[in-house]
């Protein structure tokens, strides 16, 4: 197989289209070029800023069809991308002139209620899983936005509303079916191809096209106590809300936390539709009764929020109430933080957020959110190559805008805010900050990169994301994808021959 180090990826040519049509003529796979009616739907993305014009879209219906095309693309050195949910704001599910797999016709979910398993097609999104599971009162660790793809989120680690109880998506992943760069179809699990299974759980986009996932499912109540609290962003409120966050989510000296795995959500800033001003937003999801949730989150309710939408809602709905609309321009830039938060820092970030919104009329929907959960379960477990386990949390820096001419400037704003979080960690976290940070865990010591690879990291390299796991991943990459066919998200370089 050719090395990507010496050969650039080719765009798709008319001859490639013709040859693939011949290879797939007895199958149900669909080929779409720019003149076909559904082409635009295939290249559309959650963020318009991530849209690229694929040279050819392949819409497979089976794993065997994926295998035929992957083998051909590798032999022809074509640029390859894979679209599940299309939520990558880094453009990792898009290709400029190359071959795009659109897995929309592999959007299946089967529920084995007896064994408590979900068997999920590679093109499904988390809303599909939620809806299929609802009649059985089952759930698994999925995303926090319904139209996020199952594959992309899982292969990058996968935080979800249930992470406080069960860990990451990769922690409850039982098996994965993958098409490798040479076209081979393999199943990976703890029992079969265990080294590949390790790599897939955190760096999976580098190793193939995942066409099926099997997840462990868990019993959930049909209704969850959830909603949004909004506060006027006065300095006094910022102080009090920040203190409530610390009391509710910080792990105390005895290793306990008030939410005890059942409460999750966040704290941040947004401009809700219908309101003219920026607000402090506190989303809450509590797996229990309203009375239990009100007791756990009493510190917030006692602050007299301006607006509260808290109520008992169906579990399948909680992945919808924070979802920004599809088809704007956005960047989901990641950062990290540790508790307790400093009110002065939160105040400074609000001033930055307000200044950005006031100065840019097309960016009013932008969000800055500290993601809050009980981190003990994520930290305790150690499945896969995911390198970001620790007691720190993730931050979503999410400029959302409409004008293409502002792409570079608004990404630069996200970078600017990210640098402030890095400085805050260095100056006030009391922990070492660097590419491989020692963090105390329940099971001992381990390294945490403090970079969540499913978010955008403009300046970080793959070694930064995968930390101490990078060299082992390189060795596995050399074995499973020596030509670096799959290279779109934090590409892992195969070792030189």
C-alpha positions in Angstrom: 0.0 0.0 0.0 1.4 3.5 -0.9 2.7 5.6 2.0 0.9 8.9 2.5 4.3 10.3 3.4 5.4 10.2 -0.3 2.1 10.5 -2.2 -0.6 13.2 -1.9 -4.2 12.0 -1.9 -5.9 12.1 -5.2 -9.3 13.7 -5.9 -12.0 11.6 -7.5 -11.9 11.6 -11.3 -14.6 10.6 -13.8 -12.7 7.4 -14.4 -12.9 6.6 -10.7 -16.7 7.2 -10.7 -17.1 4.9 -13.7 -15.0 2.1 -12.2 -16.8 2.3 -8.9 -20.2 2.1 -10.7 -19.0 -1.1 -12.3 -17.8 -2.5 -9.0 -21.1 -1.7 -7.3 -23.5 -2.5 -10.1 -24.9 -5.6 -8.4 -25.3 -3.9 -5.1 -27.8 -1.5 -3.5 -25.2 1.2 -2.9 -25.9 4.6 -4.4 -23.3 6.9 -6.0 -23.9 10.7 -6.0 -22.0 13.4 -7.8 -22.6 17.1 -7.7 -25.3 16.9 -10.4 -27.4 14.4 -8.5 -30.5 15.6 -6.5 -29.4 14.3 -3.1 -25.7 15.3 -3.4 -26.2 18.5 -1.5 -27.9 16.7 1.4 -24.9 14.3 1.6 -22.3 17.1 1.8 -24.4 19.3 4.2 -23.1 19.5 7.7 -24.4 20.7 11.1 -22.0 23.6 10.6 -21.9 25.2 7.2 -18.3 26.2 7.8 -17.4 22.5 7.6 -19.0 21.8 4.2 -16.7 20.7 1.5 -17.5 19.6 -2.1 -16.8 15.8 -2.3 -15.8 14.5 -5.7 -18.1 11.5 -5.1 -20.5 10.4 -2.5 -21.0 6.7 -1.8 -24.2 5.8 0.1 -23.7 2.2 1.2 -26.4 -0.1 2.6 -24.2 -3.0 3.8 -20.7 -3.5 5.3 -19.7 -5.5 2.2 -20.4 -2.4 0.0 -18.2 -0.3 2.3 -15.5 -2.9 2.0 -15.5 -2.9 -1.8 -15.2 0.9 -1.9 -12.6 1.2 0.9 -10.3 -1.3 -0.9 -10.6 0.6 -4.2 -10.1 4.0 -2.6 -6.9 2.8 -0.8 -5.5 1.2 -4.0 -6.2 4.5 -5.9 -4.9 6.7 -3.1 -8.1 8.7 -3.0 -8.9 11.1 -0.2 -11.5 9.5 2.0 -14.0 10.9 4.6 -16.8 9.3 6.5 -20.1 11.0 7.5 -22.3 9.7 10.2 -24.1 12.6 11.9 -22.0 15.3 10.2 -21.4 17.2 13.5 -17.6 17.6 13.1 -17.0 21.4 13.0 -13.4 20.6 12.3 -14.4 19.2 8.9 -13.3 15.7 9.7 -16.3 14.2 8.1 -15.8 16.1 4.8 -13.5 15.9 1.8 -12.6 18.5 -0.8 -12.8 16.6 -4.0 -12.3 13.1 -2.5 -14.6 10.2 -1.8 -17.2 10.6 0.9 -19.0 7.7 2.6 -22.5 8.9 3.6 -23.7 6.3 6.1 -27.3 7.6 6.1 -28.7 4.3 4.8 -27.0 2.4 7.6 -29.0 4.3 10.2 -30.4 1.3 12.1 -31.0 0.6 15.8 -32.0 -2.8 17.2 -32.8 -3.4 20.9 -32.2 -6.7 22.6 -34.2 -6.0 25.7 -33.4 -9.4 27.3 -29.7 -8.9 27.1 -29.9 -5.2 27.5 -28.0 -4.5 24.3 -28.3 -1.9 21.5 -27.0 -2.9 18.1 -26.5 0.3 16.2 -25.7 1.0 12.6 -22.8 3.2 11.7 -25.0 5.9 10.3 -27.3 6.3 13.3 -27.5 9.3 15.5 -28.2 9.4 19.2 -31.7 10.6 18.6 -32.3 7.3 16.7 -31.0 5.3 19.7 -33.1 7.3 22.2 -36.3 6.8 20.2 -35.7 3.0 19.7 -34.9 2.5 23.3 -37.7 4.5 24.9 -40.4 1.8 24.7 -38.1 -0.5 26.8 -37.1 2.2 29.4 -33.4 1.6 28.4 -30.6 4.0 27.6 -26.9 4.0 27.2 -24.1 6.6 27.4 -24.8 8.7 24.3 -24.3 12.3 23.2 -25.9 15.4 24.6 -27.4 16.5 21.3 -29.8 14.2 19.5 -28.5 14.7 15.9 -24.9 13.9 16.9 -23.7 10.8 15.1 -23.1 7.6 17.2 -19.9 6.7 15.4 -18.0 9.9 15.6 -18.9 10.5 19.2 -18.1 7.0 20.3 -14.8 6.6 18.4 -13.5 9.8 20.0 -14.4 8.8 23.6 -18.0 9.9 24.1 -19.2 11.9 27.1 -23.0 11.9 27.7 -25.6 12.7 30.3 -25.2 9.2 31.8 -21.4 9.6 32.1 -21.6 10.3 35.8 -23.1 6.8 36.4 -21.5 4.7 33.7 -18.5 6.5 32.2 -17.9 7.2 28.5 -19.5 5.6 25.5 -16.3 3.6 25.0 -16.7 2.2 28.5 -20.0 0.5 27.6 -19.1 -0.4 24.0 -19.0 -4.2 23.7 -18.2 -4.8 20.1 -17.5 -2.9 16.9 -17.6 -4.0 13.2 -14.9 -2.2 11.2 -13.8 -2.1 7.6 -10.1 -1.8 7.5 -8.0 0.1 4.9 -7.4 -3.1 2.9 -11.1 -3.8 2.8 -11.1 -6.6 5.4 -14.2 -6.7 7.6 -13.3 -7.4 11.3 -15.2 -7.4 14.6 -13.3 -6.0 17.5 -14.0 -6.7 21.1 -12.2 -7.6 24.3 -12.2 -11.2 23.0 -11.4 -10.6 19.3 -8.9 -8.2 17.9 -8.4 -6.8 21.3 -5.6 -4.5 20.3 -7.7 -2.9 17.6 -10.6 -2.6 20.0 -8.3 -0.7 22.4 -7.3 1.7 19.6 -10.9 2.2 18.4 -12.0 3.4 21.8 -10.5 6.9 21.6 -8.7 7.0 18.3 -11.2 5.1 16.2 -11.4 7.5 13.2 -7.8 6.6 12.4 -8.5 2.9 11.9 -11.4 2.3 9.6 -15.1 2.7 8.8 -17.2 1.5 11.7 -20.4 0.1 10.4 -21.9 -1.4 13.5 -21.7 -0.9 17.3 -23.0 -3.0 20.2 -23.5 -1.1 23.4 -24.5 -2.2 26.9 -27.9 -0.7 27.9 -29.1 0.3 31.3 -32.5 0.7 32.9 -33.7 4.3 33.1 -36.9 5.8 34.4 -39.2 6.9 31.5 -39.0 10.5 32.8 -36.1 12.6 33.9 -36.0 15.8 35.9 -34.5 18.3 33.5 -34.6 21.8 32.2 -32.8 25.2 32.1 -32.3 27.9 34.7 -31.5 31.4 33.5 -30.1 34.1 35.7 -29.5 37.8 35.1 -25.7 38.2 34.6 -25.0 40.6 37.4 -21.7 40.3 39.2 -23.6 39.3 42.3 -25.4 36.5 40.4 -22.2 35.3 38.8 -20.6 35.1 42.2 -23.5 33.2 43.7 -24.1 30.8 40.8 -20.3 30.0 40.6 -20.3 29.2 44.3 -23.4 27.0 43.8 -21.5 25.1 41.1 -18.6 24.5 43.4 -20.8 23.2 46.2 -22.8 20.9 43.9 -20.2 19.4 41.6 -16.8 19.6 43.5 -15.5 16.3 45.0 -14.9 16.8 48.7 -12.0 15.6 50.8 -13.9 12.4 51.5 -14.2 11.6 47.8 -17.9 12.4 47.8 -19.9 14.7 45.5 -23.4 16.2 46.0 -24.8 15.0 42.6 -23.6 11.5 43.3 -23.5 10.4 39.7 -27.1 11.3 39.0 -26.9 15.0 38.3 -25.2 16.6 35.3 -25.5 19.7 33.1 -23.4 22.8 33.0 -23.0 26.5 33.6 -22.3 29.1 31.0 -23.5 32.0 28.9 -26.0 32.2 26.1 -28.5 34.6 24.5 -31.8 32.6 24.6 -34.3 33.2 21.7 -36.8 35.9 22.7 -34.4 37.6 25.2 -32.3 40.6 24.1 -29.5 40.1 26.6 -26.9 37.5 27.5 -27.8 35.3 30.5 -26.2 32.9 32.9 -27.5 29.5 31.8 -27.6 26.4 34.1 -28.8 23.3 32.3 -29.7 20.5 34.7 -30.4 16.8 34.1 -31.1 14.7 37.2 -31.9 11.0 37.1 -34.4 10.8 39.8 -37.7 12.4 40.9 -38.4 16.1 40.9 -38.3 16.2 44.7 -34.9 14.5 44.7 -33.6 16.9 42.0 -34.9 20.0 43.8 -33.1 18.9 46.9 -29.8 18.2 45.2 -29.9 21.5 43.2 -31.4 23.6 46.0 -28.5 26.0 46.0 -29.5 27.1 42.5 -33.2 27.3 43.1 -32.6 29.5 46.1 -31.0 32.1 43.9 -34.4 32.9 42.3 -33.7 32.3 38.6 -35.3 34.7 36.2 -36.6 31.7 34.1 -36.9 28.0 35.0 -38.0 25.3 32.6 -37.4 22.5 35.0 -39.9 19.6 34.8 -40.2 15.9 34.5 -39.6 15.1 30.8 -39.2 11.9 28.7 -35.7 10.6 28.7 -35.7 10.7 24.9 -36.2 14.5 24.9 -33.2 15.5 27.0 -30.9 15.4 24.0 -32.9 18.0 22.3 -33.3 21.0 24.6 -29.7 22.3 24.2 -29.4 21.6 20.5 -28.5 24.6 18.3 -30.2 24.7 14.9 -28.8 22.7 12.0 -27.1 24.5 9.2 -25.5 27.7 10.7 -21.8 28.2 10.9 -20.1 27.0 14.1 -16.9 25.9 15.8 -17.0 23.6 18.9 -13.7 24.5 20.4 -12.6 22.6 23.5 -11.0 23.7 26.7 -10.5 22.2 30.2 -11.1 23.4 33.8 -10.9 22.2 37.4 -13.1 22.9 40.3 -13.5 25.0 42.3 -14.2 27.7 39.8 -13.0 31.2 40.6 -15.9 33.7 40.5 -13.5 36.4 39.3 -12.5 34.2 36.3 -16.1 33.5 35.4 -16.9 37.2 35.6 -14.0 37.9 33.2 -15.2 35.3 30.8 -18.7 36.7 30.8 -17.3 40.1 29.9 -15.4 38.6 27.0 -18.6 36.7 25.9 -20.7 39.8 26.1 -18.2 41.9 24.2 -18.1 39.4 21.4 -21.8 39.2 21.1 -22.4 42.9 21.3 -19.8 43.5 18.6 -21.0 40.8 16.2 -24.6 40.8 15.1 -24.4 37.5 13.3 -23.0 35.7 16.4 -25.8 36.1 18.8 -26.4 32.4 19.2 -22.9 31.7 20.5 -22.5 29.6 23.6 -19.8 29.3 26.3 -20.4 26.3 28.6 -18.6 24.7 31.5 -19.8 21.0 31.3 -20.5 19.7 34.7 -20.8 16.1 35.9 -19.6 13.7 38.5 -16.2 12.8 37.0 -15.4 9.9 39.4 -16.7 7.1 37.1 -14.9 8.4 34.0 -11.7 8.7 36.0 -12.1 5.3 37.6 -12.4 3.4 34.3 -9.6 2.9 31.9 -11.0 1.4 28.7 -9.3 2.1 25.3 -6.9 4.6 24.0 -8.8 7.6 25.3 -6.2 9.8 27.0 -8.3 12.5 28.7 -9.6 10.8 31.9 -9.3 12.9 35.0 -11.2 15.0 37.5 -11.1 18.0 35.3 -14.1 19.0 33.1 -14.6 20.0 29.5 -15.5 23.5 28.3 -17.4 24.1 25.1 -16.4 27.4 23.4 -19.0 27.5 20.6 -19.2 30.6 18.4 -22.2 30.3 16.1 -22.6 32.7 13.2 -24.0 33.2 9.7 -21.5 35.1 7.5 -18.7 33.1 5.7 -16.4 36.2 5.8 -16.3 35.9 9.6 -15.1 32.3 9.7 -11.4 33.1 10.5 -12.2 35.9 13.0 -14.7 33.9 15.0 -12.4 30.9 15.2 -9.7 33.3 16.4 -12.1 34.5 19.2 -12.5 30.8 20.2 -8.8 30.4 20.3 -8.5 33.6 22.4 -11.0 32.2 25.0 -9.2 28.9 25.0 -5.9 30.6 25.9 -7.6 32.2 28.9 -8.7 28.7 30.1 -5.1 27.4 29.7 -3.8 30.3 31.7 -6.4 29.8 34.4 -5.4 26.1 34.7 -1.7 27.0 34.9 -2.2 29.8 37.4 -4.9 28.6 39.7 -5.7 24.9 39.3 -2.9 23.7 41.7 -2.0 21.0 39.1 0.7 20.6 36.5 -0.5 21.8 33.1 1.0 20.3 30.0 0.7 17.7 27.3 0.5 14.9 29.9 -0.8 15.9 33.2 -0.7 13.7 36.3 -4.1 13.5 37.9 -5.2 11.6 41.0 -7.7 8.9 40.2 -9.7 6.4 42.3 -7.5 3.6 41.0 -4.1 5.3 41.3 -2.3 7.7 39.0 -2.6 8.2 35.3 -1.9 10.8 32.6 -4.7 13.1 31.3 -4.1 15.3 28.3 -6.9 17.7 29.1 -7.8 17.8 25.4 -11.1 16.1 24.4 -10.6 15.1 20.8 -14.2 15.3 19.8 -14.0 19.1 20.1 -11.9 21.4 17.9 -8.3 21.9 18.8 -6.8 24.2 16.2 -3.2 24.3 17.5 -2.8 20.9 19.2 -1.2 18.0 17.4 -2.2 14.3 17.5 0.5 13.6 20.2 -1.2 16.2 22.4 -4.6 14.5 22.1 -3.4 10.9 22.6 -0.7 11.7 25.1 1.2 8.6 26.4 -0.9 6.3 24.1 0.5 7.9 20.9 3.4 5.5 20.4 1.3 2.4 20.8 -1.3 3.9 18.5 1.4 4.5 15.9 2.4 0.8 16.0 -1.2 -0.3 15.6 -1.7 2.2 12.8 1.3 0.7 11.0 -0.3 -2.7 11.2 -3.9 -1.7 10.4 -3.6 1.3 8.1 0.0 1.7 6.9 -1.0 4.0 4.1 -2.9 6.4 6.4 -6.1 6.1 4.4 -8.0 7.3 7.5 -6.4 10.6 8.4 -9.1 13.2 8.9 -9.2 13.7 12.7 -5.9 14.0 14.6 -4.1 11.8 12.2 -1.8 9.2 13.6 1.4 8.7 11.5 2.3 5.1 10.6 5.8 4.2 11.5 8.3 4.5 8.6 9.3 1.2 7.0 
